[in-house]
Amino acid sequence: MNVKIFVATAGRILAQLRSDRRTVAMIMLVPSLLMVLLYFLYQNVPTPPDQQSLFARVAITMLGILPFTVMFLVTSIAMQRERTSGTLERLLTTPMRKLDLLGGYAAAFSTAAAGQAALACAVAFGFLGLETVGGFEWVIVIAALNAVLGVALGLLFSAFARTEFQAVQFMPVVVIPQLFLCGLLVPRDQLPTWLEWISNVLPLSYAVEAIQQVATHPGVTAIMWRDLAVVAGFALLALSLGAATLRRRTP
């Protein structure tokens, strides 16, 4: 990777993001607004004595899931737009390598993802009264890492789409099955054996487990470190595969 080209690419993408106010608004505000909606959805649900409220149990998990989902959608569409507009083909006729391009995209969108995660956590902990046994700063770290995972997978699967509409169609294929199997709806150890095996190879399962560790343990646990390493490994693998499958032009 050429550091100079990588930095220039990341700067170009960030400049494009700043000029696209609707995309910036979607990235930064949608997870926070959905957390507010979730709060009012569960506001009148009774909480049994000595138990965590339903909002708290669901919200802490959604803080990890929402950044992943939003960044997957935004990144896959943005990369496909670069391809169909011819920008990608022009860039790859320069000394820029595929990994320089994807690394620049990942860095730029990951910067936006970190801001998104920080804002969503600030709303949840500061205004909605969400509490965790562990430190909230770890929730921010995990949420940001999940968003980076969404960026990496969005870059990877955009290579298999020919139009922006096809890029959107990867959402129910890539994201929704992970939502079903990550432990949000049913604890993973209560899934049928064959579904638990599938869950064990999906990155979002480890992201959710890591954030649940923060919710229930006062300190950093070995399971949380393992889960963070797995999520980071999936993100790096997705970027590497994305560089290997990146087409110079759209058929």
N, C-alpha and C positions, 0 to 999 in steps of 0.2 A: 504494500500500500504506500502510495506517495503522499506524505503528510501535507504538503502544500496543496495538492489537488483535492485531497480529502477536506481540508479546512475551507477551501474556496467553494467546494460543492455544498458543504453544510451551510455556509454563509448565504449562498444563492437561494437555497431552499427556505431558510429562515426569512429572507427578504420577501420571497414570494408569499410565505404564510402571513407576514405582517400586512401585505397589501390585500389579502383576501379576508376581509373582516368576518364574513359569514362562517368560513371554515374555522377561524380563530375562536369565534363565539361558540361553535359546536364543540370544539376540542375542550375549551376551558369551562364552559357553563353547563353542558348537558349532564355530566355526572353529578354535579352539585344540585342541579334542579331535580334530578331523579331521586337524590337522597332526601330532598325536602318533600317530594311527593310520597316517598316511602314512609316518612315520618307521619304525615297526616293520614296515610292509609291505615297505619297501625295505632293511631293515637288513642282510640277508644277500646282497643282490645285489652281485656283485663289481664293483669300479671299475677300469677300465683305467688303466695308469700315465699320469701327467700329464694326467688328465682329471677333470672334475668328477663327483661321484657322481650317480647317477640321482635319489636323494632330493633333492639340492640343485637339480638342474635342474627337477624337477617342483614342488618345494615353493615356490620363489620365484615361480613362475607362480600357484600355488594361493593364495598370500597375496593376490593381486589378485582372483582369481575368487570365492573363498569369501565374502568380505564382500558382494560384489555380489549373489550368489545368495541369501544369507540375508536381506539387507535387502529385496530385491525381494519375497520371499515374505511376510515379516512385515508390511511396509508395505501391500501390496495387501490382505491379510486384515484388517488393522486399519482401513483406510479403508472397506472394505466393511461391516465391523461397525458403524461409525458411521452408515452409510447405512441399513442394515436396522433398526437400533434406533430410528431417528427422530431421533437427535442431530444429524445433518447438516442435516436439514430445519429443525429448531428454530434452529440456529446461523445459517442463511442467511436467517432472517426478521429478524435483527438487522442493525445497520449493517455487520456484517462482510461483506467482499467475498470472492469466491472465491480471489483471489490471497493475501489475508490468511490464509485457512484453509490453503491448500496450503503457503504459505510457513512457517506455524507448524508444520505437520506435518513439513515438510522439515527445519526447524531442529532440532526435537526429536529426530527419528529420526537425523539426521546427527550430533548430539551423542553418541547411543548408538553410532552407527557408528564414530565416531572412537575411542571407548573399546574397541570390539570389535577394530578394526584394531591398536591399540596393544598390546592383550593378546595377540593372535595373533602379532604380530611379536616380542613379548617372549619368548613361549614358543619360537618357532622359532629366534631368535638366541641367547637366553639359556640354554635348556635342551636344545635339540636340535642345537646346534652348526652351524646354518646360517650360511654366510658368503657375502658378495657382494664384487665388486670395488669397487663404489661404496658410498656411505654408507648404512647401514641406515635412517637417518632419512628418506631419500627413499622407501624401501619403505613406511614408515608413512604418509607423505603420499599416495602413490599408492593404497595400500590404502584409506585413508579416503575419497579422492575416488571410488574405485570403489564404495564402499558408498553414498556420496551419489548416485551414478548409479543404483544399485539402488533407492534410496528414490524418486527422481524417476520412474523407469519404473514402479515399483509403484503410485505415486499416479496416474499416467496410465492404466495399463491396468485399474485397479480401477473406473474409470468405465464400462467396457464389460461389467462383470459384474453380475449380479443377486443372486447368492448368494456366500457364502464359498467354496463348492465350485467355483463357476465361476472365482473369483479364483485358486484354486490351479491350475486347468486352464490358465491362461496361462503357467505355468512351462515346460512342454514347447514352447510356441509361441514364447515370447520369449527364454528363457534357454538352453535346450539347443542350439538351432541356433548360437547365439553361442559356446557351449563347443566345438562341433565345428569352427568356422571361425576361431577367434581365434588359432590357431597353437600351441595346447597339444598337439594330437594330431599334426598335420602342419604343417611350416613353411608360412606363407601363400604364399611364392613357389613352392612345390611343388604347390599346389592346381591343379586344372583352371582354365583361364582364367575361365570363367563363375562358378565358385565364388570365385575370387579377387576378382572384381568385387563379388560379394555381401559378401564379407568386408570389403572396403574401405569399405562404408557401415554397418558394424556398430560400435557404440561400444566393445564389449569388446575388439575387435581392437586398438584403439589403447591401451587400458588395459594389455593384456598386453605390447604392444610397449614401452610406457614402462617397465614393471617389468623387462623383459628388458634394456633399456638400462642400468639400474642394476646388473644382475647382471654385465654384461660390460664396463662402462666406468668408470674411476675418477672421472670428473667428470661434470658435467651436460652433456648433448649437446643439439644443436638439435632432433634427432628427438624427444627426450624432452619438451622444451618444447612442440613442436607437438602431440604426443600428449596431453599434459595439457590443452592448450587445446581440443582436439577433444572430449575427455571432458567437460570443464566446459561446453562449448557444448551438447553433447547433453543434459546434465542440466538446463540452463536452458531449452532448447527443450521438454523433456519436461514441466517444471513449467508453462510457458506453455500448452502444449497441454492439460495436465491442467486448468488453470483454465478454458480455453475449452470443454472438453467435460464439466465437472462438472455433473451433474444435481442439481436442487434436491431431488428426491424419487425414490424407487425405484418404478418401475411395478409 
